[in-house]
Amino acid sequence: MRISELERRTGVSRDTLRYYEKQGLIREVGRSGNNYRDYPEQAVARVSMVRQLKRLGFSLSEIRELLDAVRSDRIDCLQGAAVMARKGALVDARIAELTAVRELLKQEQARLEASAREHGPA
């Protein structure tokens, strides 16, 4: 598929898609006879994964490491499992941080609502 279709299907700009390609996040890109980029169907899932991991706070280098582990035939299963375990621990830590922030927000919301009931709207 051409870059315009990948852009449409993923919601990611073509500049960002080219950047992801340059950074090695999308590697499966071929060239058609007229030298247009030719993205395989799996690029949609790959870009979606990159976006999701970015939203979770992963850096592009961390995402590249993860993707390399997933798609590499050179990495053994124990190494791959170790990479996944490290990333899983980071996700767990981030969830704990977000849970703590959410609890603080709930407490502040309750305090403000109680103050509004007591003193009326500001």
Kinemage of the C-alpha trace (Angstrom):
@kinemage 1
@onewidth
@group {chain A} dominant
@subgroup {mainchain}
@vectorlist {calphas} color= white
{ca met a 1} P 0.000 0.000 0.000
{ca arg a 2} L 1.154 3.531 -0.617
{ca ile a 3} L 2.001 5.960 2.142
{ca ser a 4} L -1.253 7.892 1.637
{ca glu a 5} L -3.291 4.780 2.448
{ca leu a 6} L -1.155 3.955 5.480
{ca glu a 7} L -1.577 7.551 6.625
{ca arg a 8} L -5.351 7.307 6.207
{ca arg a 9} L -5.622 3.944 7.959
{ca thr a 10} L -3.413 4.821 10.931
{ca gly a 11} L -4.028 8.541 11.374
{ca val a 12} L -0.253 9.091 11.397
{ca ser a 13} L 1.167 11.764 9.099
{ca arg a 14} L 3.391 10.755 6.217
{ca asp a 15} L 6.265 12.742 7.736
{ca thr a 16} L 5.950 10.694 10.918
{ca leu a 17} L 5.701 7.459 8.911
{ca arg a 18} L 8.897 8.347 7.063
{ca tyr a 19} L 10.551 9.189 10.387
{ca tyr a 20} L 9.467 5.830 11.851
{ca glu a 21} L 10.927 4.140 8.795
{ca lys a 22} L 14.197 6.070 9.164
{ca gln a 23} L 14.345 5.098 12.860
{ca gly a 24} L 13.912 1.420 12.008
{ca leu a 25} L 10.445 1.100 13.521
{ca ile a 26} L 8.925 0.174 10.169
{ca arg a 27} L 11.350 -1.998 8.240
{ca glu a 28} L 9.183 -3.976 5.896
{ca val a 29} L 8.962 -1.191 3.315
{ca gly a 30} L 9.578 -2.028 -0.294
{ca arg a 31} L 9.746 0.134 -3.377
{ca ser a 32} L 7.456 -0.172 -6.358
{ca gly a 33} L 8.613 0.161 -9.943
{ca asn a 34} L 8.099 3.921 -9.875
{ca asn a 35} L 10.132 4.134 -6.612
{ca tyr a 36} L 7.090 4.811 -4.393
{ca arg a 37} L 7.219 3.326 -0.924
{ca asp a 38} L 5.214 0.107 -0.780
{ca tyr a 39} L 4.037 -0.734 2.746
{ca pro a 40} L 2.844 -4.237 3.585
{ca glu a 41} L -0.457 -4.841 5.377
{ca gln a 42} L 1.411 -5.569 8.623
{ca ala a 43} L 2.639 -1.951 8.670
{ca val a 44} L -0.818 -0.879 9.902
{ca ala a 45} L -0.471 -3.082 12.992
{ca arg a 46} L 3.165 -2.060 13.471
{ca val a 47} L 2.326 1.672 13.397
{ca ser a 48} L -0.610 1.094 15.749
{ca met a 49} L 1.709 -0.712 18.167
{ca val a 50} L 4.244 2.126 18.016
{ca arg a 51} L 1.538 4.711 18.740
{ca gln a 52} L 0.150 2.706 21.636
{ca leu a 53} L 3.583 2.197 23.187
{ca lys a 54} L 4.358 5.906 22.761
{ca arg a 55} L 1.122 6.775 24.568
{ca leu a 56} L 2.246 4.499 27.397
{ca gly a 57} L 5.433 6.511 27.732
{ca phe a 58} L 7.927 4.329 25.879
{ca ser a 59} L 10.700 6.142 24.055
{ca leu a 60} L 11.319 5.392 20.386
{ca ser a 61} L 14.559 3.616 21.291
{ca glu a 62} L 12.686 1.402 23.776
{ca ile a 63} L 10.056 0.679 21.129
{ca arg a 64} L 12.762 -0.172 18.606
{ca glu a 65} L 14.357 -2.559 21.134
{ca leu a 66} L 11.006 -4.245 21.694
{ca leu a 67} L 10.265 -4.534 17.986
{ca asp a 68} L 13.761 -5.825 17.268
{ca ala a 69} L 13.284 -8.527 19.895
{ca val a 70} L 9.912 -9.485 18.452
{ca arg a 71} L 11.029 -9.702 14.839
{ca ser a 72} L 14.602 -10.919 15.211
{ca asp a 73} L 15.530 -14.476 14.392
{ca arg a 74} L 18.904 -13.911 16.053
{ca ile a 75} L 17.609 -13.343 19.576
{ca asp a 76} L 17.077 -16.477 21.621
{ca cys a 77} L 13.889 -17.074 23.562
{ca leu a 78} L 15.480 -16.333 26.939
{ca gln a 79} L 16.801 -12.975 25.713
{ca gly a 80} L 13.422 -12.143 24.204
{ca ala a 81} L 11.654 -13.140 27.401
{ca ala a 82} L 14.043 -10.939 29.409
{ca val a 83} L 13.303 -7.934 27.166
{ca met a 84} L 9.575 -8.535 27.542
{ca ala a 85} L 9.925 -8.916 31.322
{ca arg a 86} L 11.817 -5.601 31.591
{ca lys a 87} L 9.185 -3.812 29.546
{ca gly a 88} L 6.422 -5.489 31.523
{ca ala a 89} L 7.992 -4.269 34.765
{ca leu a 90} L 8.095 -0.734 33.336
{ca val a 91} L 4.414 -0.978 32.423
{ca asp a 92} L 3.584 -2.247 35.929
{ca ala a 93} L 5.535 0.639 37.481
{ca arg a 94} L 3.741 3.142 35.239
{ca ile a 95} L 0.366 1.668 36.196
{ca ala a 96} L 1.270 2.042 39.891
{ca glu a 97} L 2.285 5.677 39.307
{ca leu a 98} L -0.912 6.436 37.421
{ca thr a 99} L -3.005 4.733 40.103
{ca ala a 100} L -1.381 6.928 42.754
{ca val a 101} L -1.999 10.063 40.682
{ca arg a 102} L -5.612 9.037 40.137
{ca glu a 103} L -6.059 8.606 43.895
{ca leu a 104} L -4.663 12.111 44.524
{ca leu a 105} L -7.031 13.524 41.910
{ca lys a 106} L -10.001 11.783 43.554
{ca gln a 107} L -9.030 13.183 46.946
{ca glu a 108} L -8.699 16.708 45.559
{ca gln a 109} L -12.003 16.384 43.730
{ca ala a 110} L -13.728 15.256 46.952
{ca arg a 111} L -12.162 18.142 48.878
{ca leu a 112} L -13.311 20.678 46.285
{ca glu a 113} L -16.818 19.231 46.123
{ca ala a 114} L -17.087 19.350 49.935
{ca ser a 115} L -15.858 22.941 49.913
{ca ala a 116} L -18.404 23.865 47.244
{ca arg a 117} L -21.240 22.310 49.290
{ca glu a 118} L -20.061 24.124 52.409
{ca his a 119} L -19.410 27.539 50.881
{ca gly a 120} L -21.490 27.470 47.732
{ca pro a 121} L -20.161 27.857 44.175
{ca ala a 122} L -17.260 30.263 43.732
